Each structure stands twice: as structure tokens, then as C-alpha cells.
Amino acid sequence: MKDRPINNGSIKSANRLTVIRLIDELGTVSRAGIAEKIGMSKSSVSTIVEELINAGWIQEVGLGRSTGQGGKKPVLLQINGDSTNILAVYFSYNLVEIGIADFHGNLMDMVSIDIDSTEDPFGLFDRIIENCRHLIEEWKLRNGQTRNVIGCGIVMKGLVDTEKGELSYSATLRGWQNVPIGKYFSEKLGIPTFVENDARAVTVHMLRKYKDLSPKVLMCVCVERGVGVGLAVEGQVYYGFNSGISTTHMMLDPNGPVCSCGNIGCWDVLTSIETLKNELVKKSPKFRTMSLDQVVMSYQNKDELVIDTEINYTEYWMKRGIVNALNCYNPDVMVLVGRYFNYFEGAAERIKEAVQNMPNSAAKRVKVIVSDRQEHLFLISAVSVVYSAFFSEKFHQTLVDGIDNAH
């Protein structure tokens, strides 16, 4: 890689950000194409492009089509995936995934460590940070890499204050309240750290994945052992006041089970695998000693009672919750993601059909996408959180300065 440093004395940060954003948005584009799109002179664009190439953020990747007049073919530019690495951490129910990705968002390597939800948060953080450092050093040594990590994305379940980088509350990590995870990781690792709720992080990732659709309102329904909903309006993730939007804790059944949030009959608790098991126990004692994984396996092994209960109870409430959310937010694109749709084959298509059969004419026009059943979705979404921050006005210069100062 060539000399990296770019600073405000050599080029205005705003212009550089405009150019690099456009390259990211279009995938590949020529210098002339950039000038035409943003209304900047070709000479100014060329100056910015050369500095970005010298800094290693973008690269030339071949020739485009020549003009109709038969002129010289333009050189195409794209984001350089080898420019830096991104560290990602995902807190699941009983384990933490740690990954390292290139700047195209491709997961290059990862490790998992078991956790105990009763463990002291900062003792656990130190253990995770030690594994992060080891993963980075091993990756560099094994692949002969010298480039530094630009930032760390952390994804967690629960109420996350993204401005403060704090986990305000979590039903899965009991007793964790107002934990300053972002500050702690940033100080220990020496890199900017971004903390995000799992459903919102997935929404950030889906905005990138389906950017060609240009959704005005994108709604992501993320279903694991419970449900999370993320919303993006005009390309921006919606947070509500104090990062507290929580559609899945709307009451659907006043006679339903008690949710961890303290409410009764929430969408989240009605559609959880725990509640599915409890419903099965009411019908047959054989399910009492089954683990949640065994319940899922019974469905996959065509147990008629499990299939019937999943369709007529869990899926019933899933559809009700989704329909209510659709009526609230009126998205033009809805993405269904999460392992629930892996566990219960056919559920996604049945839910999609239910949406399309809604009497509401606006709902019928919603484009419903069942996302690819990719592994490590939340870890990849943590990468997308950092990647998106790089292209934001708020954090771009901080991330650029941080990686420049590390060289």
C-alpha cells in the first residue's frame, strides 16, 4: 500500500467524503462519472481520487465502456477491500462471536467463546478483548498482513444507547444495566467502537445489501429465539427517542404469558421458542424434559404435534405482530431474517403469503424478502455498523484520522 495520510490541509474532508460515498454507492465508477454525478470539475475529482488511491482507500479495477464518440475507455474505481480491517463482536445467548473482516465486509476469520450470563461484565469484557487481540495478531501473522483495524462493531440484544455506547438493559444478560461497553472496549483496544442493538444492526446491513431497491421505508423482522424489529426511513435507521423503539413489546394477547419486559402477551414472548415449548408441554408431558434444540429437531423430524402448534400458535402470533407493524410503519420493503426461518421450514413463505393476503391494499404492495440464510448474520452486521460509520459525516474523519495515526 502507498503512503496513506490524508488530512484537512491537503483536501477538504467533505469533498473527499462525497466522492468516496459515491464510489461505495455505485460499486464501480470512473473519474468522469464522479464529476458528472456530483457536479464537480474533473480536475478537482482527479485530485481527490489520486489522494484516495495513494491513501489506499480506493483502487483502479479495469476499464469501462468508451463513449459513443469512440474515445478512450475510462478507468474504473472501487473501494479497496484490502485497505483496512474491521473487528466485530456479537453477544449471543450463551456465547460471544468475534470476527475480523476486510473492508468489503467479507468475514475473514472468527472465534467463539462460551459465556455465563451471570459473569461480571468487565471480567467478561477483558476475556473477549484478549481474544480480539489474539485473533487480530494471528490473522496478521498467518496472512502476512500489516494493515491496522479501523474500528470495532459490537452487536447485542436488548436496549442499547448507541450515542453513549451503553447497554441500558438486556433480558438475556441479567443484571446488566447502563454498562459502558463501547467506552471500555475503545479504551482497551485503542480503536473507535460502535455498539448497536441486534435488530438495528441487521437493518444497517440490509440497507447495504438491498441498496439497489432504494427503499423509502425498510422494515427488518429479525427472529431468533425472540423477535426484533429494525426500521430505516430514507436510508437512515430510525431510533426513536433515546434509542428506545421496541415494536415487539406491543401487547397482542392480554391473556398471554408474562414477558421479560414486564408486559403481558407481547409479540416477543408469544413467538419465542420457550413459549412454543410451554404450549407443547400443555399438550403432552413428553416435551417437559426436552431442550429448546430438541423441540426444533422434533419439528424438523415432522412431529405432527410440534408442526401443528408452531403453525397455529407461534406462527399465528408472528403474523399478527408483523401485520400490526406493517400497519404502523407502512414500509415498501420488509426483510425477514434470522434462524427461526432456518429452524421452521416453510414459516417464512407462510408469513409472506399472509402479508400478501392482507385486505389493506398498501400492505399488498410491500415487497417481502426472505433474506439469504447466511451464517453469522449478526457478526457480519457488526461489520456493517462500522462500515456505515466510515461513510457518515459524524464519524468519517474520526475513523480516517485513527487509522492514519496508527501508521
C-alpha positions as CSV (number, residue, x, y, z in Angstrom):
1,M,0.0,0.0,0.0
2,K,1.2,3.5,-0.7
3,D,1.5,6.3,1.8
4,R,-1.8,6.7,3.5
5,P,-2.1,10.0,5.2
6,I,-4.9,12.4,4.2
7,N,-5.6,15.4,6.3
8,N,-7.7,18.5,6.2
9,G,-4.8,20.5,4.9
10,S,-4.5,18.5,1.7
11,I,-8.2,18.2,0.8
12,K,-11.5,19.2,2.3
13,S,-12.9,16.3,4.2
14,A,-16.4,17.0,2.9
15,N,-15.4,16.7,-0.8
16,R,-13.5,13.5,-0.1
17,L,-16.4,12.0,1.7
18,T,-18.8,12.9,-1.2
19,V,-16.5,11.2,-3.7
20,I,-15.8,8.0,-1.7
21,R,-19.5,7.7,-0.8
22,L,-20.5,7.8,-4.5
23,I,-17.9,5.1,-5.3
24,D,-19.3,2.9,-2.5
25,E,-22.9,3.5,-3.7
26,L,-22.2,2.7,-7.3
27,G,-19.7,-0.1,-6.8
28,T,-17.5,1.0,-9.7
29,V,-17.4,4.3,-11.4
30,S,-14.9,6.4,-13.5
31,R,-13.5,9.8,-12.6
32,A,-15.6,11.4,-15.3
33,G,-18.7,9.6,-14.0
34,I,-18.0,11.0,-10.5
35,A,-17.6,14.5,-11.9
36,E,-20.9,14.2,-13.8
37,K,-22.8,12.8,-10.8
38,I,-21.7,15.3,-8.2
39,G,-21.2,18.4,-10.4
40,M,-17.5,18.8,-9.5
41,S,-14.8,19.7,-12.0
42,K,-12.9,16.8,-13.5
43,S,-9.6,18.3,-12.2
44,S,-11.0,18.5,-8.6
45,V,-12.3,15.0,-8.8
46,S,-8.9,13.7,-10.2
47,T,-7.1,15.4,-7.3
48,I,-9.4,13.8,-4.7
49,V,-9.2,10.4,-6.4
50,E,-5.4,10.4,-6.5
51,E,-5.2,11.2,-2.8
52,L,-7.7,8.4,-2.0
53,I,-5.7,5.9,-4.2
54,N,-2.5,7.0,-2.5
55,A,-4.1,6.6,0.9
56,G,-5.2,3.1,-0.1
57,W,-9.0,3.6,0.3
58,I,-9.9,3.1,-3.3
59,Q,-8.3,1.3,-6.3
60,E,-8.4,1.2,-10.1
61,V,-10.0,-2.1,-11.3
62,G,-10.1,-2.0,-15.0
63,L,-11.7,-0.2,-17.9
64,G,-15.3,0.8,-18.6
65,R,-17.0,1.4,-21.9
66,S,-15.8,4.0,-24.2
67,T,-18.0,7.0,-25.1
68,G,-20.2,6.9,-28.1
69,Q,-17.6,9.0,-30.0
70,G,-15.2,6.1,-29.6
71,G,-12.9,7.8,-27.1
72,K,-10.5,6.2,-24.7
73,K,-12.1,3.7,-22.3
74,P,-12.4,5.2,-18.8
75,V,-10.6,3.7,-15.8
76,L,-13.0,2.3,-13.2
77,L,-12.6,2.9,-9.5
78,Q,-13.9,0.9,-6.5
79,I,-13.5,0.7,-2.7
80,N,-10.3,-1.1,-1.8
81,G,-11.3,-4.1,0.3
82,D,-7.7,-4.6,1.4
83,S,-7.4,-1.0,2.8
84,T,-8.1,-1.9,6.4
85,N,-9.8,-4.5,8.6
86,I,-12.9,-4.3,10.8
87,L,-13.3,-6.1,14.1
88,A,-16.7,-7.5,15.0
89,V,-18.2,-8.8,18.3
90,Y,-21.6,-10.4,18.7
91,F,-23.1,-11.3,22.1
92,S,-25.5,-14.2,21.7
93,Y,-27.4,-16.1,24.3
94,N,-24.6,-18.3,25.7
95,L,-21.6,-17.4,23.6
96,V,-19.8,-14.5,22.0
97,E,-18.6,-14.5,18.4
98,I,-15.5,-12.5,17.4
99,G,-14.6,-11.9,13.8
100,I,-12.3,-9.9,11.6
101,A,-13.4,-8.7,8.2
102,D,-11.9,-6.9,5.2
103,F,-13.2,-3.5,4.1
104,H,-15.7,-5.1,1.7
105,G,-17.4,-6.7,4.7
106,N,-16.2,-10.3,4.0
107,L,-15.6,-12.2,7.2
108,M,-12.0,-13.5,7.1
109,D,-11.7,-15.3,10.4
110,M,-13.6,-15.8,13.6
111,V,-13.7,-17.5,17.0
112,S,-16.4,-18.2,19.5
113,I,-16.2,-18.3,23.3
114,D,-18.7,-19.6,25.8
115,I,-20.1,-17.1,28.3
116,D,-22.1,-17.2,31.5
117,S,-24.8,-14.5,31.7
118,T,-24.1,-14.2,35.4
119,E,-20.4,-13.4,34.8
120,D,-19.1,-10.0,35.9
121,P,-19.4,-7.8,32.8
122,F,-15.9,-6.3,32.9
123,G,-14.2,-9.6,33.7
124,L,-16.0,-11.0,30.6
125,F,-15.0,-7.9,28.5
126,D,-11.4,-8.5,29.4
127,R,-11.6,-12.1,28.3
128,I,-13.3,-11.0,25.0
129,I,-10.7,-8.3,24.4
130,E,-7.9,-10.8,25.0
131,N,-9.4,-13.0,22.3
132,C,-9.8,-10.0,20.0
133,R,-6.2,-9.2,20.2
134,H,-5.2,-12.8,19.7
135,L,-7.4,-13.1,16.6
136,I,-6.0,-9.9,15.1
137,E,-2.4,-10.9,15.6
138,E,-3.0,-14.5,14.4
139,W,-4.7,-13.2,11.3
140,K,-1.9,-10.8,10.5
141,L,0.8,-13.4,11.1
142,R,-0.9,-16.1,9.1
143,N,-1.6,-13.9,6.1
144,G,1.4,-11.6,6.2
145,Q,-0.8,-8.5,6.8
146,T,0.4,-5.3,8.3
147,R,-2.7,-3.2,8.0
148,N,-4.5,-2.0,11.1
149,V,-8.0,-2.4,12.3
150,I,-10.1,0.7,11.7
151,G,-12.8,0.1,14.3
152,C,-14.9,-2.4,16.3
153,G,-18.6,-3.1,15.9
154,I,-20.4,-4.7,18.9
155,V,-23.9,-6.1,18.5
156,M,-26.1,-7.1,21.4
157,K,-29.7,-8.0,22.2
158,G,-31.6,-5.6,24.4
159,L,-31.9,-1.8,24.8
160,V,-28.8,-0.2,23.5
161,D,-28.0,3.5,23.8
162,T,-25.9,4.0,20.6
163,E,-24.9,7.6,21.4
164,K,-23.4,6.6,24.7
165,G,-22.3,3.1,23.6
166,E,-24.1,1.6,26.6
167,L,-26.2,-1.5,27.1
168,S,-29.1,0.0,29.0
169,Y,-30.9,-3.2,29.6
170,S,-30.9,-6.8,28.4
171,A,-33.3,-9.7,29.1
172,T,-30.6,-12.2,28.2
173,L,-27.7,-10.7,30.2
174,R,-29.5,-10.4,33.5
175,G,-28.4,-7.6,35.8
176,W,-26.5,-5.7,33.1
177,Q,-27.8,-2.1,33.2
178,N,-26.1,1.0,31.8
179,V,-22.9,-0.9,31.1
180,P,-20.4,1.4,29.2
181,I,-19.3,-1.4,26.9
182,G,-18.3,1.0,24.0
183,K,-16.0,3.2,26.1
184,Y,-14.4,0.2,27.8
185,F,-13.6,-1.7,24.5
186,S,-12.4,1.5,22.8
187,E,-10.0,2.3,25.6
188,K,-8.7,-1.2,25.9
189,L,-8.4,-1.9,22.1
190,G,-7.3,1.7,21.2
191,I,-9.8,1.9,18.3
192,P,-13.3,3.6,17.8
193,T,-16.0,1.2,19.0
194,F,-19.7,1.2,18.0
195,V,-22.3,-0.6,20.0
196,E,-25.7,-1.4,18.4
197,N,-28.8,-3.4,19.1
198,D,-29.1,-6.6,17.1
199,A,-32.2,-5.8,15.1
200,R,-30.9,-2.3,14.2
201,A,-27.5,-3.7,13.2
202,V,-29.2,-6.1,10.8
203,T,-31.2,-3.2,9.4
204,V,-27.9,-1.4,8.7
205,H,-26.6,-4.5,7.0
206,M,-29.8,-4.9,4.9
207,L,-29.7,-1.3,3.8
208,R,-26.3,-2.1,2.2
209,K,-27.4,-5.4,0.9
210,Y,-30.6,-4.2,-0.8
211,K,-29.5,-0.6,-1.7
212,D,-30.4,-1.2,-5.3
213,L,-34.0,-1.3,-4.2
214,S,-33.7,2.2,-2.8
215,P,-36.4,1.6,-0.1
216,K,-38.1,4.6,1.3
217,V,-39.1,2.6,4.4
218,L,-37.3,-0.6,5.2
219,M,-38.5,-2.9,8.0
220,C,-36.4,-5.8,9.1
221,V,-38.1,-8.5,11.2
222,C,-35.3,-10.4,12.9
223,V,-36.4,-13.7,14.5
224,E,-34.1,-15.8,16.6
225,R,-35.4,-17.2,19.9
226,G,-37.4,-14.0,20.1
227,V,-38.3,-11.2,17.8
228,G,-36.7,-7.8,17.0
229,V,-37.7,-5.2,14.5
230,G,-35.5,-2.6,12.9
231,L,-36.7,0.3,10.8
232,A,-35.0,2.6,8.3
233,V,-36.5,5.7,6.7
234,E,-35.0,7.2,3.6
235,G,-31.8,5.3,4.2
236,Q,-31.4,6.2,7.9
237,V,-32.0,3.8,10.8
238,Y,-34.8,5.0,13.0
239,Y,-34.0,5.2,16.7
240,G,-37.0,7.0,18.3
241,F,-36.3,8.9,21.5
242,N,-33.2,7.7,23.4
243,S,-32.8,4.6,21.1
244,G,-35.9,3.1,22.7
245,I,-38.2,2.0,19.8
246,S,-39.5,-1.5,20.7
247,T,-42.3,-2.6,18.5
248,T,-42.0,-6.3,19.6
249,H,-43.2,-5.4,23.1
250,M,-46.7,-4.3,21.9
251,M,-49.4,-6.4,23.6
252,L,-51.1,-8.9,21.3
253,D,-52.8,-11.2,23.8
254,P,-54.0,-9.8,27.2
255,N,-54.3,-13.4,28.4
256,G,-50.8,-14.4,27.2
257,P,-47.6,-15.2,29.1
258,V,-45.6,-12.6,31.0
259,C,-42.7,-11.1,29.0
260,S,-39.3,-10.3,30.4
261,C,-40.1,-6.7,29.8
262,G,-42.9,-7.0,32.5
263,N,-45.7,-6.7,30.0
264,I,-48.3,-9.5,29.3
265,G,-48.8,-11.2,25.9
266,C,-46.1,-9.3,24.0
267,W,-45.3,-10.2,20.4
268,D,-41.8,-11.1,21.5
269,V,-42.8,-13.6,24.2
270,L,-45.7,-15.1,22.3
271,T,-43.4,-16.1,19.4
272,S,-40.4,-17.3,21.4
273,I,-39.3,-20.9,21.2
274,E,-39.6,-21.0,25.0
275,T,-43.3,-20.3,24.7
276,L,-43.7,-22.8,21.9
277,K,-42.2,-25.4,24.3
278,N,-44.6,-24.4,27.1
279,E,-47.6,-24.7,24.7
280,L,-46.3,-28.2,23.8
281,V,-46.0,-29.2,27.4
282,K,-49.7,-28.4,27.9
283,K,-50.5,-30.9,25.2
284,S,-48.1,-33.7,26.0
285,P,-45.8,-34.4,29.0
286,K,-43.1,-35.8,26.7
287,F,-42.0,-32.2,25.9
288,R,-41.3,-31.3,29.6
289,T,-37.8,-32.7,29.6
290,M,-36.9,-31.5,26.1
291,S,-34.4,-28.8,25.4
292,L,-35.3,-26.0,23.0
293,D,-33.0,-27.5,20.4
294,Q,-34.8,-30.8,20.8
295,V,-38.1,-29.0,20.2
296,V,-36.7,-27.6,16.9
297,M,-35.4,-31.0,16.0
298,S,-38.9,-32.5,16.5
299,Y,-40.3,-30.0,14.1
300,Q,-37.7,-30.9,11.6
301,N,-38.4,-34.6,12.1
302,K,-42.0,-34.0,11.2
303,D,-43.6,-34.4,14.6
304,E,-47.2,-33.5,13.8
305,L,-48.0,-32.0,17.3
306,V,-45.0,-29.7,17.1
307,I,-45.8,-28.7,13.5
308,D,-49.4,-28.0,14.4
309,T,-48.5,-25.9,17.4
310,E,-45.8,-24.0,15.6
311,I,-48.2,-23.1,12.7
312,N,-51.4,-22.5,14.7
313,Y,-49.8,-20.8,17.8
314,T,-46.3,-19.4,17.2
315,E,-46.9,-18.5,13.5
316,Y,-50.3,-17.2,14.2
317,W,-48.9,-14.6,16.7
318,M,-45.9,-14.0,14.4
319,K,-48.3,-13.0,11.6
320,R,-50.4,-10.8,13.9
321,G,-47.3,-9.0,15.1
322,I,-46.0,-8.4,11.6
323,V,-49.3,-7.2,10.3
324,N,-49.6,-4.7,13.1
325,A,-46.1,-3.4,12.5
326,L,-46.8,-3.1,8.7
327,N,-49.9,-1.1,9.5
328,C,-47.9,1.1,11.8
329,Y,-44.9,1.8,9.6
330,N,-46.2,1.2,6.1
331,P,-42.8,0.0,4.7
332,D,-42.3,-0.5,1.0
333,V,-39.7,-3.3,1.7
334,M,-39.8,-5.8,4.5
335,V,-37.0,-8.3,5.1
336,L,-37.4,-11.5,7.1
337,V,-34.2,-12.7,8.7
338,G,-33.0,-14.9,11.5
339,R,-32.5,-18.6,12.4
340,Y,-36.2,-19.0,13.2
341,F,-36.8,-19.3,9.4
342,N,-34.0,-21.9,9.3
343,Y,-35.4,-23.9,12.2
344,F,-39.0,-23.9,11.0
345,E,-39.0,-24.7,7.3
346,G,-42.0,-23.1,5.4
347,A,-42.7,-20.5,8.0
348,A,-41.2,-17.6,6.0
349,E,-43.3,-18.4,2.9
350,R,-46.5,-18.8,5.0
351,I,-45.9,-15.4,6.6
352,K,-45.1,-13.9,3.3
353,E,-48.4,-15.3,1.9
354,A,-50.3,-13.9,4.9
355,V,-48.9,-10.4,4.2
356,Q,-49.9,-10.6,0.6
357,N,-53.4,-11.7,1.5
358,M,-54.0,-8.7,3.8
359,P,-57.1,-6.7,2.9
360,N,-55.1,-3.5,3.2
361,S,-54.1,-2.5,-0.4
362,A,-51.0,-0.7,0.8
363,A,-49.8,-3.8,2.5
364,K,-50.2,-5.8,-0.6
365,R,-47.7,-3.7,-2.3
366,V,-45.0,-4.3,0.3
367,K,-42.0,-6.2,-1.2
368,V,-41.4,-9.1,1.2
369,I,-37.9,-10.6,1.0
370,V,-36.8,-13.7,2.8
371,S,-33.1,-13.0,3.3
372,D,-30.4,-15.5,2.5
373,R,-29.9,-17.9,5.3
374,Q,-26.3,-16.8,5.8
375,E,-24.3,-17.9,8.8
376,H,-23.0,-15.4,11.4
377,L,-25.5,-12.7,10.3
378,F,-25.1,-10.6,13.4
379,L,-21.4,-10.7,13.3
380,I,-21.5,-9.5,9.7
381,S,-24.0,-6.9,10.7
382,A,-21.5,-5.6,13.3
383,V,-19.0,-5.2,10.5
384,S,-21.7,-3.2,8.5
385,V,-22.2,-0.9,11.5
386,V,-18.5,0.2,11.4
387,Y,-18.5,0.3,7.6
388,S,-21.6,2.6,7.6
389,A,-20.0,4.8,10.3
390,F,-17.0,5.3,8.0
391,F,-19.3,6.8,5.3
392,S,-21.2,9.1,7.8
393,E,-20.4,12.7,8.3
394,K,-20.3,12.2,12.0
395,F,-17.6,9.6,12.2
396,H,-15.7,9.6,8.9
397,Q,-12.9,11.9,9.9
398,T,-12.5,10.2,13.3
399,L,-12.1,6.8,11.7
400,V,-9.7,8.2,8.9
401,D,-7.6,10.0,11.5
402,G,-7.5,7.0,13.7
403,I,-6.1,4.7,11.0
404,D,-3.7,7.3,9.8
405,N,-2.3,7.9,13.2
406,A,-1.7,4.2,13.6
407,H,0.7,4.1,10.8
